[in-house]
Amino acid sequence: MENKGLDNTFYKDYIVDYLKQFKQASRQEINNLIYPKLPMSYTESDKNKRTTYLLTYLRRKGKIINIGSDTKSIWILRNN
């Protein structure tokens, strides 16, 4: 059975819930969380782009911040 993927709200909530539970996550940890849920037809590049989009969206909405660097990102929830 082909995995058709889920909507963006699911993925965004999934990331936020993960950060609530574990307090922080590296990009690799987020990739490991999200990649298996993405459609099987996605290439590695597609998966990377989708994950980047999700993180950028959450950052721009003020929900998460990157306390690491571009190459070694560490994502945490923003204290509102």
matplotlib code that plots the C-alpha trace (Angstrom):
import matplotlib.pyplot as plt

x = [0.0, 1.4, 1.8, 0.0, 1.2, -0.6, -1.6, 0.8, -1.1, -0.3, 3.4, 3.6, 1.7, 4.0, 7.1, 5.7, 4.5, 8.0, 9.6, 7.2, 8.2, 11.9, 12.6, 14.9, 15.7, 18.5, 17.6, 18.6, 16.1, 13.4, 14.2, 14.0, 10.6, 9.1, 10.6, 8.8, 5.5, 6.0, 4.8, 6.8, 7.0, 9.1, 12.8, 15.3, 15.4, 11.6, 11.6, 14.3, 12.4, 9.2, 10.9, 12.6, 9.3, 7.7, 10.5, 10.5, 6.8, 6.9, 9.8, 8.1, 4.9, 7.0, 6.4, 10.0, 13.5, 16.9, 19.5, 22.2, 23.9, 22.9, 24.9, 24.1, 20.6, 19.0, 15.3, 13.3, 9.9, 9.7, 8.5, 5.4]
y = [0.0, 3.4, 6.0, 9.1, 11.2, 13.4, 17.1, 19.8, 20.4, 16.8, 17.3, 20.6, 19.3, 16.2, 18.4, 20.7, 17.7, 16.1, 19.3, 19.5, 16.0, 16.1, 19.9, 20.1, 18.3, 18.3, 18.5, 14.8, 13.9, 15.9, 14.2, 10.8, 11.8, 13.2, 11.2, 7.9, 9.7, 11.3, 9.7, 6.8, 8.4, 11.3, 11.3, 12.3, 15.7, 16.0, 14.9, 17.4, 20.2, 19.3, 19.2, 22.5, 24.0, 22.7, 24.1, 27.4, 27.8, 27.0, 29.4, 32.2, 31.7, 32.1, 28.6, 27.3, 28.8, 27.4, 27.8, 26.1, 27.0, 26.4, 23.2, 22.0, 23.2, 22.6, 23.4, 24.3, 25.6, 29.4, 30.6, 32.7]
z = [0.0, -1.0, 1.8, 0.5, 3.3, 5.7, 5.7, 6.9, 10.1, 11.2, 10.5, 12.3, 15.3, 15.3, 15.5, 18.2, 20.3, 19.9, 21.2, 24.1, 25.1, 24.5, 24.9, 21.8, 18.6, 16.1, 12.4, 12.1, 14.9, 13.2, 9.9, 11.6, 13.0, 9.8, 6.9, 7.7, 7.6, 4.2, 1.0, -0.1, -3.6, -2.2, -3.0, -0.3, -1.8, -1.6, 2.0, 2.9, 1.2, 3.0, 6.3, 5.7, 4.8, 8.0, 10.2, 8.4, 8.7, 12.5, 13.0, 11.1, 13.1, 16.3, 17.6, 17.4, 17.3, 16.2, 18.9, 16.9, 13.7, 10.1, 9.9, 13.4, 14.2, 17.5, 17.5, 20.7, 21.4, 21.7, 25.1, 24.5]

ax = plt.figure().add_subplot(projection="3d")
ax.plot(x, y, z, "-o")
ax.set_aspect("equal")
plt.show()
